[in-house]
Amino acid sequence: MTFERFQMELGKRIQKLRLERNKTQEGMDEGEWSVPWRTIQDLEGGKSNVTLHTLFKVARSLNIHPREFFDFSFPTRDDRTSRK
């Protein structure tokens, strides 16, 4: 898996978790643990290197444990051709 693919998978997972909780991207920009909707849009589109601080705030906003973000398939074999 390339880093770009990892970003896309993480973004899709964040979007899935957000939608399961009936939250809009704009709704994530409200409250104590707000994250700007544009940041959410970039994360979900796989266009952003997310910080731990942002992941923490998204998890708090969604009321989930951060480990749930990484519940997707991740090949573990050593594939040197896809490393960056």
SVG drawing of the C-alpha trace seen along z (x, -y; Angstrom):
<svg xmlns="http://www.w3.org/2000/svg" viewBox="-28 -26 40 36">
<polyline fill="none" stroke="black" stroke-width="0.4" points="0.0,0.0 1.3,-3.4 1.2,-6.4 -1.4,-8.0 -3.6,-4.9 -3.3,-4.9 -4.4,-8.6 -7.4,-7.7 -8.4,-4.7 -8.1,-6.8 -10.2,-9.5 -12.9,-7.1 -13.0,-5.6 -13.4,-9.0 -16.2,-9.8 -18.0,-6.5 -17.7,-7.1 -19.0,-10.7 -22.0,-9.7 -22.9,-6.8 -23.3,-9.5 -25.4,-11.7 -22.9,-14.5 -22.2,-16.9 -18.8,-18.3 -20.1,-21.6 -21.4,-20.1 -17.9,-19.0 -17.0,-22.7 -19.2,-23.3 -18.8,-22.6 -15.9,-22.1 -13.9,-19.8 -14.6,-21.6 -12.6,-20.9 -12.9,-23.3 -15.2,-21.8 -12.5,-22.4 -10.1,-20.3 -12.7,-17.5 -13.2,-17.8 -9.5,-17.5 -9.1,-14.5 -12.0,-12.6 -10.6,-13.2 -7.2,-11.9 -5.6,-15.3 -4.2,-16.1 -1.5,-14.9 -3.6,-14.7 -2.0,-15.7 -2.5,-13.7 -4.2,-16.8 -6.7,-16.8 -7.4,-13.1 -7.9,-13.6 -10.4,-16.4 -12.3,-14.4 -12.5,-11.4 -13.8,-13.5 -16.3,-15.2 -17.5,-11.8 -17.4,-10.3 -15.2,-7.4 -11.9,-5.9 -9.2,-7.0 -8.3,-3.3 -11.6,-3.2 -10.0,-5.4 -7.7,-2.5 -10.2,0.3 -9.5,0.9 -7.4,3.4 -3.7,2.7 -1.3,5.1 1.7,5.9 4.0,7.6 7.2,5.8 6.4,4.3 9.4,2.2 8.0,1.1 5.3,-1.0 7.3,-2.7 7.9,-6.4"/>
</svg>
